[in-house]
Structure formats: structure tokens, C-alpha cells
Amino acid sequence: MNEMRAALYDRYGPPEVLYEGRVPVPDVNPGEVLVRVRAISVNGGELAGRAGKVRLVTGRRFPQRTGIDFVGEIAEVGASVTGVREGERVWGVLGRMTSGSAAEYVTVRPRQIAPAPGNLTPVEAISLPAGGTTSITALRDKARLRPGERLLVRGASGGVGSVAVQLGKAFGAHVTALAGPNNLDFVRGLGADEVFDHRTTGPSELGSFDVIMDTAGTEHPAFRRLLAPGGRMVAIAFDMANPLPSIAYLLASALHGSRRVRFFSGNPRHELFAELTRYAENGDVRPVVDTVHPLASIAAAHRALEAGGVRGKHIIEIA
Ligand SMILES: NC(=O)c1ccc[n+]([C@@H]2O[C@H](COP(=O)([O-])OP(=O)(O)OC[C@H]3O[C@@H](n4cnc5c(N)ncnc54)[C@H](OP(=O)(O)O)[C@@H]3O)[C@@H](O)[C@H]2O)c1
């Protein structure tokens, strides 16, 4: 049986539960492609998964796998798949509720991939899909951000926020960003018009906004009060330390009609990746690579993201 290297863990716990092990190379079903993975990124949500904070969803079967996004080349095309060819460089995500891209190979349906940007290396490119597809959905589809509007991005130096700031500028908004104290210049460099330290600046000091994009998951009521008439707030996270009141607030906000907090869980498809490829190739969105780690050091990558202060993405390069 053909085997490959993959990141695994045998119990929930701190980053150190992660190790590089061996698993079978997946079989390719007729409607799928096999991708030789070159790079993946570590997403905020994967820390919670590994720590067992969402075990109601992730279950009790081990070993578990990690990683959802990938950049690589198509290594094999299933018998009923058309429109893609072996050797093509692609990016994408695994299907909903599926983890395991931190490995040498993955199988996916063609609707979950698109050609990767021709102007970026795999390591550069993989800094963008999670944040990019989430930010396009949030700003364009959910908030319908218009040129000249005032946008606030919370968590602006993180994997999602660092792309949201860039897209906000590309969509013609005036962007105000909240980030940690060591990342104010980094976020200004992404194009933000105004940047504030989230540790020392409260919501009441920020003014009002047409659109608020929240990636932090906390203080939703206080930030929602900053919406101007006709304003829209999009949240992609809830408070992991206090989940029930946070989820209840998001659900109850539906009663506010047009001023509800729009929450979504992304499941990006081909069209969204293809659009992100265009933004990357025309330079509207630039890569946001914090640190590149080898697969064997995936625990160090989780530890670094958990420590806070990230600038974009921690990347795992799969040699
Ligand atoms: N719903 C969806 O479809 C979807 C998609 C992608 C991600 N997510 C979720 O979105 C969240 C963010 O993901 P990510 O990958 O961007 O995580 P990340 O890379 O860890 O970034 C989180 C950012 O939030 C900042 N932050 C923390 N507390 C803050 C506060 N009180 N105010 C403002 N900023 C604050 C952090 O800055 P400092 O460390 O400097 O404090 C960090 O830059 C995660 O919970 C993830 O699960 C949801």
C-alpha cells in the first residue's frame, strides 16, 4: 500500500499532541482529483479543533487529521472528471467538516479547486485562500460593501483580517483596522487608512461605520452599536471562551431585521477561488506570510499562532 506523510494527533490537547505520521495515500474516486500538496496554512479554527473545544463536532475517533486549505499540483484525474489536467497548479479547500490537508496528497471534487495565481509561489499563494474567500463572502456578498463606505475590520493582522483590509481597499472603502500593538505598521502597510490598538482602544473611541467585519468573536453588542443608519455587521467567529451567550446573541440579532449581525460559515467553491485568483494576479491582494514551517514542525506553527501577534499566516511547506 502506498503511504504518505501527514500531520496527526491521537488525543485532544496542546500543540505538542501534533506529530508527523504515515497514512495511506487516498484512493481517487471517479468524480475526484488527487492533488500533490505543496503548502497549507494554519487557520485560527484549527487550534480550537486540536484543543478539543469543538469535540461535539469532531468526535472521539483518533488519530485525527488537521488542515483544510492547500496549494499543489493535480497528480491524478478521476475517470469522470473533465476540465482539469494532470500537472495543473491549483488551490482549494477540502469539503465541509473534512480535515487533513496537512499531508502529501488530498482528494477533492473539482468544484472545490481553481487554478492558483500564476504570479505566486505555493508558499505565497497559500496565505490567501482561507482569508480571501471568507472576506469576499463577508464584504461583497453579505455586507454589499460600496465604494466610499466606512469599513471597520477587527482582527486585522490575522489570517482573515489581513486579507479583509486589502479587499476593503480594493472595493473602494475607507478602512479602519483594529490590531495588536506590535502590528499597527504591518496593517498600515496592507492599506488601512486608520489603525488602532485593540488592547487600548474601546469601541466608543472609534466613531461610526457602514460595515463592520468581526473576526475576533467578542463584544458583538458593543460593536454593533457603532453601525451608522443602514449599516451592516458581519461576524465570522463567536466567543470560544463563552460560547452560549455569544451564539444566542447572534441568533437573537436576527430580530433586528436589517441591522442583524450576519454570521456565516464558509464553504468556498470554484467560482470564489477563481475570483480570488484574479485579485491576486492583478495585485489587489498580496500574500501575507508570517513564517514558513516544515510539516514535521506543525506543532511549532500551532504554538506560534496560539501565542498571538500573527502577521497574516503561518504556512506549512510540504517538501
Ligand atoms: N465563519 C467562517 O467561515 C470562518 C472562516 C475563517 C475563519 N473563521 C474564524 O475566524 C476567526 C479568525 O480566524 P483567523 O484565521 O483570522 O485567526 P488568526 O489568524 O488567529 O487571527 C485572529 C486575529 O484576531 C486578533 N484579535 C484577538 N483579539 C482581538 C480583539 N479583542 N480585537 C481585535 N482583534 C483581536 C488577533 O490579534 P493579536 O494576536 O495581535 O491580539 C489576530 O490577529 C477564528 O475564530 C476562525 O475560526 C471563520
The ligand as a Gaussian input file, in Angstrom:
#p B3LYP/6-31G(d) Opt

LIG

0 1
 N      -17.090000      31.572000       9.574000
 C      -16.135000      31.301000       8.695000
 O      -16.405000      30.942000       7.537000
 C      -14.694000      31.446000       9.126000
 C      -13.673000      31.383000       8.171000
 C      -12.346000      31.577000       8.599000
 C      -12.076000      31.800000       9.957000
 N      -13.108000      31.814000      10.849000
 C      -12.848000      32.096000      12.282000
 O      -12.427000      33.447000      12.367000
 C      -11.546000      33.613000      13.457000
 C      -10.277000      34.310000      12.976000
 O       -9.592000      33.428000      12.092000
 P       -8.109000      33.756000      11.630000
 O       -7.647000      32.581000      10.843000
 O       -8.042000      35.106000      11.048000
 O       -7.360000      33.768000      13.061000
 P       -5.952000      34.401000      13.446000
 O       -5.052000      34.364000      12.262000
 O       -5.537000      33.752000      14.704000
 O       -6.273000      35.947000      13.707000
 C       -7.045000      36.381000      14.797000
 C       -6.709000      37.859000      14.989000
 O       -7.599000      38.451000      15.932000
 C       -6.860000      39.396000      16.684000
 N       -7.591000      39.661000      17.913000
 C       -7.677000      38.901000      19.012000
 N       -8.462000      39.502000      19.922000
 C       -8.872000      40.667000      19.369000
 C       -9.699000      41.743000      19.807000
 N      -10.256000      41.727000      21.008000
 N       -9.908000      42.782000      18.960000
 C       -9.364000      42.811000      17.732000
 N       -8.544000      41.823000      17.266000
 C       -8.329000      40.780000      18.078000
 C       -5.502000      38.771000      16.857000
 O       -4.545000      39.790000      17.096000
 P       -3.465000      39.699000      18.306000
 O       -2.995000      38.272000      18.406000
 O       -2.378000      40.620000      17.862000
 O       -4.175000      40.151000      19.530000
 C       -5.296000      38.099000      15.496000
 O       -4.652000      38.980000      14.602000
 C      -11.308000      32.219000      14.036000
 O      -12.152000      32.064000      15.149000
 C      -11.730000      31.294000      12.908000
 O      -12.196000      30.054000      13.389000
 C      -14.400000      31.650000      10.460000

